[in-house]
Amino acid sequence: MKNKPILIIAITFFVILGIVIFLIRPVVSSILVSWRDLNQTKENLKKVEEKKQVLEALKSNQDLTKVADIAEQYIPKEEASGQLIIELTAMAQGNNLKVEQTSIEKSKDTPKDTTTDTTTSPTPATSSTPAVSQIKTVDFTENLNGSYVDFINFLKALETSSRLILINNISIQAKTEAGKAPSFNFQLAGSAYYKSKVDLEQNLANIKITEETLNKFLDLKSYGQPINLPGESGFGRTNPFETY
């Protein structure tokens, strides 16, 4: 009998404890969820603030604005077929080649897989072929006439041009006349790329523009002028003819 009050007290204690746990547990769980959400929100706000600071810095940088304006001439947001013809013609004439014909074909939504077909020498290609969505192509063909050496120099100009151009096919036909130096007819087919939409957030991490590169952009005067940018920020091109 003496132990009965103790037993009643113990039972009452455990009953009350169970009720308290039953009532408080959802509240504690809700508090923990809210705490995790708060930490996640703080982390998201921190990232947004960092992006805001980067965007404000870009907005206030007038040099980058000038670079963007110039670069858009070479990596346009639209097909810019007329500008492409001007650039190809300028590079050909700058290397003493006669332009017989230049034609532009309808653009495609995605780059096609291509192989190089030459009769004498490998075709220079850009350092990488875009595999990013939103990239489109303008296909072109060009007929040229001139010496083989001048044509090689023209290919070098294509390789070092800032405009992203891929040569898909080259055919060469020799033309000889008595008493004259041999000349050649060249026909090449290729694609130029343009991107209608740029993901600024994705590209910011790769933007590292040196003073040297900036000066080369700002000094750029006309279409078809090779600027020979270094390999930073994806602007550079590898010249396969350097060892020739």
The 8 nearest C-alpha neighbors of each residue, nearest first, counted from 0:
[[1, 3, 2, 4, 5, 6, 7, 8],
 [0, 2, 3, 4, 5, 6, 7, 8],
 [3, 1, 5, 0, 4, 6, 7, 8],
 [2, 4, 6, 0, 5, 1, 7, 8],
 [5, 3, 7, 6, 2, 8, 1, 0],
 [4, 6, 8, 2, 3, 7, 9, 1],
 [7, 5, 3, 9, 8, 4, 10, 2],
 [6, 8, 4, 10, 5, 9, 11, 3],
 [7, 9, 11, 5, 6, 10, 12, 4],
 [10, 8, 12, 6, 11, 7, 5, 13],
 [11, 9, 7, 13, 12, 8, 6, 14],
 [10, 12, 8, 14, 9, 13, 7, 15],
 [13, 11, 9, 15, 10, 14, 16, 8],
 [12, 14, 16, 10, 15, 11, 17, 9],
 [15, 13, 11, 17, 16, 12, 10, 18],
 [14, 16, 18, 12, 17, 13, 19, 11],
 [17, 15, 13, 19, 14, 18, 12, 20],
 [18, 16, 20, 14, 15, 19, 13, 21],
 [17, 19, 21, 15, 16, 20, 22, 14],
 [18, 20, 16, 22, 17, 21, 23, 15],
 [19, 21, 17, 23, 22, 18, 24, 16],
 [22, 20, 18, 19, 24, 23, 17, 25],
 [21, 23, 19, 20, 24, 18, 25, 26],
 [22, 24, 20, 26, 25, 21, 19, 27],
 [23, 25, 27, 26, 20, 21, 22, 28],
 [26, 24, 28, 27, 23, 29, 22, 21],
 [25, 27, 29, 23, 24, 28, 30, 22],
 [28, 26, 30, 24, 29, 25, 23, 31],
 [29, 27, 25, 31, 30, 26, 24, 32],
 [30, 28, 26, 32, 27, 31, 25, 33],
 [29, 31, 27, 33, 28, 32, 34, 26],
 [32, 30, 34, 28, 33, 29, 27, 35],
 [33, 31, 29, 35, 34, 30, 36, 28],
 [34, 32, 36, 30, 31, 35, 37, 29],
 [33, 35, 31, 37, 32, 36, 30, 38],
 [36, 34, 38, 32, 37, 33, 39, 31],
 [37, 35, 33, 39, 34, 38, 40, 32],
 [36, 38, 34, 40, 35, 39, 33, 41],
 [37, 39, 41, 35, 40, 36, 42, 34],
 [40, 38, 42, 36, 41, 37, 43, 35],
 [39, 41, 43, 37, 42, 38, 36, 44],
 [40, 42, 38, 44, 39, 43, 45, 37],
 [41, 43, 39, 45, 40, 44, 38, 46],
 [44, 42, 40, 46, 45, 41, 39, 47],
 [45, 43, 47, 41, 42, 46, 48, 40],
 [44, 46, 42, 48, 43, 47, 41, 49],
 [47, 45, 49, 43, 48, 44, 50, 42],
 [48, 46, 44, 50, 49, 45, 51, 43],
 [47, 49, 51, 45, 46, 50, 44, 52],
 [48, 50, 46, 52, 51, 47, 45, 53],
 [51, 49, 53, 47, 52, 48, 54, 46],
 [50, 52, 48, 54, 49, 53, 47, 55],
 [51, 53, 55, 49, 50, 54, 56, 48],
 [54, 52, 50, 56, 51, 55, 57, 49],
 [55, 53, 57, 51, 56, 52, 58, 50],
 [54, 56, 58, 52, 57, 53, 51, 59],
 [57, 55, 53, 59, 54, 58, 52, 60],
 [58, 56, 54, 60, 55, 59, 53, 63],
 [57, 59, 55, 56, 60, 54, 61, 64],
 [58, 60, 56, 57, 61, 55, 54, 64],
 [61, 59, 57, 62, 58, 63, 56, 64],
 [62, 60, 64, 63, 59, 65, 58, 57],
 [61, 63, 65, 64, 60, 66, 213, 217],
 [64, 62, 66, 65, 61, 60, 67, 57],
 [63, 65, 61, 67, 62, 66, 68, 60],
 [66, 64, 68, 62, 63, 67, 69, 61],
 [65, 67, 63, 69, 64, 68, 70, 216],
 [66, 68, 70, 64, 65, 69, 71, 63],
 [69, 67, 65, 71, 66, 70, 64, 72],
 [68, 70, 66, 71, 67, 72, 65, 216],
 [71, 69, 67, 73, 72, 68, 66, 74],
 [70, 72, 75, 74, 73, 68, 69, 67],
 [73, 71, 70, 75, 69, 74, 68, 82],
 [72, 74, 162, 70, 71, 75, 161, 69],
 [75, 73, 71, 193, 162, 72, 70, 76],
 [76, 74, 71, 193, 77, 72, 73, 79],
 [75, 77, 195, 194, 193, 74, 71, 78],
 [78, 76, 75, 79, 195, 193, 194, 80],
 [77, 79, 80, 193, 137, 75, 76, 106],
 [80, 78, 82, 77, 81, 83, 75, 76],
 [81, 79, 83, 78, 82, 84, 103, 137],
 [82, 80, 84, 83, 79, 85, 78, 86],
 [81, 83, 85, 79, 84, 80, 86, 222],
 [82, 84, 80, 86, 81, 85, 87, 79],
 [85, 83, 87, 81, 86, 82, 88, 80],
 [86, 84, 82, 88, 83, 87, 89, 81],
 [85, 87, 223, 222, 83, 89, 84, 88],
 [88, 86, 84, 90, 89, 85, 83, 91],
 [87, 89, 91, 85, 86, 90, 84, 92],
 [90, 88, 86, 92, 223, 87, 91, 93],
 [89, 91, 93, 223, 87, 88, 92, 86],
 [92, 90, 88, 96, 94, 93, 89, 153],
 [93, 91, 95, 96, 94, 89, 90, 88],
 [92, 94, 90, 91, 95, 89, 96, 153],
 [93, 95, 92, 91, 149, 96, 153, 90],
 [96, 94, 92, 93, 149, 91, 97, 145],
 [97, 95, 145, 91, 92, 94, 144, 143],
 [96, 98, 144, 143, 99, 145, 92, 95],
 [99, 97, 143, 100, 142, 96, 144, 88],
 [100, 98, 142, 143, 97, 144, 101, 141],
 [99, 101, 142, 141, 98, 102, 143, 140],
 [102, 100, 141, 140, 142, 103, 84, 99],
 [103, 101, 140, 139, 141, 100, 104, 84],
 [104, 102, 139, 138, 140, 105, 101, 80],
 [105, 103, 138, 139, 106, 137, 102, 140],
 [104, 106, 137, 107, 138, 103, 136, 139],
 [107, 105, 137, 136, 138, 104, 135, 108],
 [106, 108, 136, 109, 135, 105, 137, 110],
 [109, 107, 135, 136, 106, 134, 110, 133],
 [108, 110, 135, 107, 134, 111, 136, 132],
 [111, 109, 136, 135, 112, 107, 108, 134],
 [110, 112, 113, 109, 107, 136, 108, 190],
 [113, 111, 110, 114, 167, 128, 109, 115],
 [112, 114, 167, 111, 115, 168, 166, 110],
 [115, 113, 167, 116, 112, 168, 166, 122],
 [114, 116, 167, 168, 122, 117, 113, 121],
 [117, 115, 168, 169, 114, 118, 167, 170],
 [118, 116, 169, 119, 120, 170, 121, 115],
 [117, 119, 120, 170, 171, 116, 169, 121],
 [118, 120, 117, 121, 171, 170, 116, 169],
 [119, 121, 117, 118, 122, 116, 151, 123],
 [122, 120, 117, 123, 119, 115, 116, 118],
 [121, 123, 124, 115, 120, 166, 117, 169],
 [124, 122, 158, 121, 239, 125, 154, 166],
 [125, 123, 165, 122, 166, 126, 158, 164],
 [124, 126, 127, 236, 165, 158, 123, 128],
 [127, 125, 236, 237, 124, 128, 235, 233],
 [126, 128, 125, 129, 124, 236, 130, 233],
 [127, 129, 130, 125, 126, 165, 110, 124],
 [130, 128, 131, 127, 134, 110, 192, 132],
 [131, 129, 128, 132, 134, 110, 109, 127],
 [132, 130, 129, 134, 133, 109, 128, 194],
 [131, 133, 134, 130, 109, 135, 129, 108],
 [132, 134, 194, 135, 131, 196, 195, 108],
 [133, 135, 194, 132, 193, 131, 109, 192],
 [136, 134, 108, 109, 193, 107, 192, 194],
 [135, 137, 192, 106, 107, 191, 190, 110],
 [136, 138, 106, 191, 190, 192, 105, 104],
 [139, 137, 190, 104, 189, 103, 136, 106],
 [138, 140, 103, 189, 102, 188, 104, 190],
 [141, 139, 188, 102, 187, 101, 189, 103],
 [140, 142, 101, 187, 100, 186, 143, 102],
 [141, 143, 186, 100, 99, 185, 98, 101],
 [144, 142, 98, 185, 99, 97, 184, 96],
 [143, 145, 184, 97, 96, 183, 185, 98],
 [146, 144, 96, 182, 183, 97, 147, 149],
 [145, 147, 182, 149, 148, 183, 150, 144],
 [146, 148, 150, 149, 151, 145, 183, 182],
 [149, 147, 151, 150, 146, 152, 145, 153],
 [150, 148, 152, 146, 151, 147, 94, 153],
 [149, 151, 153, 147, 152, 148, 154, 146],
 [152, 150, 154, 148, 153, 149, 147, 155],
 [153, 151, 155, 149, 150, 154, 156, 148],
 [152, 154, 150, 156, 151, 155, 94, 91],
 [155, 153, 157, 151, 156, 152, 158, 150],
 [154, 156, 158, 152, 153, 157, 159, 151],
 [155, 157, 153, 159, 154, 158, 160, 225],
 [158, 156, 154, 160, 155, 159, 153, 164],
 [157, 159, 155, 156, 160, 154, 123, 238],
 [160, 158, 156, 227, 225, 157, 236, 155],
 [161, 159, 225, 157, 162, 158, 156, 226],
 [160, 162, 163, 73, 159, 226, 225, 234],
 [163, 161, 73, 160, 74, 164, 191, 192],
 [162, 164, 192, 191, 161, 165, 74, 125],
 [165, 163, 191, 190, 162, 192, 166, 125],
 [164, 166, 190, 189, 124, 167, 125, 191],
 [167, 165, 189, 168, 188, 124, 190, 164],
 [166, 168, 189, 115, 188, 113, 114, 165],
 [167, 169, 116, 188, 115, 187, 166, 117],
 [170, 168, 187, 117, 186, 116, 188, 171],
 [169, 171, 186, 185, 117, 187, 118, 172],
 [172, 170, 185, 184, 186, 173, 183, 169],
 [171, 173, 184, 183, 185, 174, 170, 186],
 [174, 172, 183, 182, 184, 175, 171, 181],
 [173, 175, 182, 183, 181, 172, 176, 184],
 [176, 174, 181, 182, 173, 177, 180, 179],
 [177, 175, 179, 178, 174, 181, 180, 182],
 [178, 176, 179, 175, 180, 181, 174, 182],
 [177, 179, 176, 180, 175, 181, 182, 174],
 [180, 178, 176, 177, 181, 175, 182, 174],
 [179, 181, 182, 178, 175, 176, 177, 146],
 [182, 180, 175, 174, 179, 183, 176, 173],
 [183, 181, 146, 174, 145, 173, 175, 180],
 [182, 184, 173, 174, 145, 172, 144, 146],
 [183, 185, 144, 172, 171, 143, 173, 186],
 [186, 184, 171, 143, 142, 170, 144, 183],
 [187, 185, 142, 170, 169, 141, 143, 171],
 [186, 188, 169, 141, 168, 140, 170, 185],
 [189, 187, 140, 168, 167, 139, 166, 169],
 [188, 190, 166, 167, 165, 139, 138, 140],
 [189, 191, 138, 165, 137, 164, 136, 139],
 [192, 190, 164, 137, 136, 163, 165, 138],
 [193, 191, 136, 135, 163, 137, 190, 164],
 [192, 194, 75, 74, 135, 76, 134, 136],
 [195, 193, 134, 76, 196, 133, 135, 75],
 [194, 196, 76, 77, 193, 133, 197, 134],
 [195, 197, 194, 133, 198, 76, 134, 199],
 [198, 196, 199, 195, 194, 202, 201, 133],
 [199, 197, 201, 200, 202, 196, 203, 133],
 [200, 198, 202, 201, 197, 203, 204, 196],
 [199, 201, 203, 202, 198, 204, 50, 197],
 [202, 200, 198, 199, 203, 204, 205, 197],
 [201, 203, 199, 205, 204, 200, 198, 206],
 [204, 202, 206, 205, 200, 201, 199, 53],
 [203, 205, 202, 206, 201, 200, 207, 199],
 [206, 204, 203, 202, 232, 207, 201, 233],
 [205, 207, 203, 232, 204, 208, 202, 231],
 [208, 206, 232, 205, 209, 231, 204, 203],
 [207, 209, 206, 212, 213, 210, 232, 231],
 [210, 208, 212, 211, 213, 207, 231, 214],
 [209, 211, 213, 212, 214, 208, 215, 207],
 [212, 210, 214, 209, 213, 215, 208, 216],
 [213, 211, 215, 209, 214, 210, 208, 216],
 [212, 214, 210, 216, 211, 215, 209, 217],
 [215, 213, 217, 211, 216, 212, 218, 210],
 [216, 214, 212, 218, 213, 217, 219, 211],
 [215, 217, 213, 219, 214, 218, 66, 212],
 [216, 218, 214, 219, 215, 213, 66, 65],
 [219, 217, 215, 216, 214, 220, 213, 226],
 [218, 220, 216, 217, 215, 221, 226, 224],
 [221, 219, 218, 222, 224, 217, 216, 69],
 [222, 220, 224, 219, 223, 86, 89, 218],
 [223, 221, 86, 224, 85, 89, 220, 82],
 [222, 224, 86, 90, 89, 225, 221, 87],
 [223, 225, 222, 221, 226, 160, 90, 219],
 [226, 224, 160, 159, 227, 156, 223, 161],
 [225, 227, 228, 224, 160, 215, 161, 159],
 [228, 226, 159, 225, 229, 160, 235, 236],
 [227, 229, 235, 226, 234, 212, 230, 236],
 [230, 228, 235, 231, 227, 234, 236, 212],
 [229, 231, 235, 234, 233, 228, 232, 236],
 [230, 232, 233, 229, 234, 235, 207, 208],
 [231, 233, 234, 206, 205, 207, 230, 208],
 [232, 234, 231, 235, 230, 236, 205, 229],
 [235, 233, 232, 230, 231, 228, 236, 229],
 [236, 234, 230, 229, 228, 233, 231, 237],
 [235, 237, 126, 159, 125, 238, 158, 230],
 [236, 238, 126, 239, 235, 125, 158, 159],
 [237, 239, 240, 241, 236, 158, 159, 155],
 [240, 238, 241, 237, 123, 242, 155, 243],
 [241, 239, 243, 238, 242, 155, 123, 151],
 [240, 242, 243, 239, 238, 237, 155, 158],
 [241, 243, 240, 239, 238, 237, 155, 151],
 [242, 240, 241, 239, 238, 151, 155, 120]]
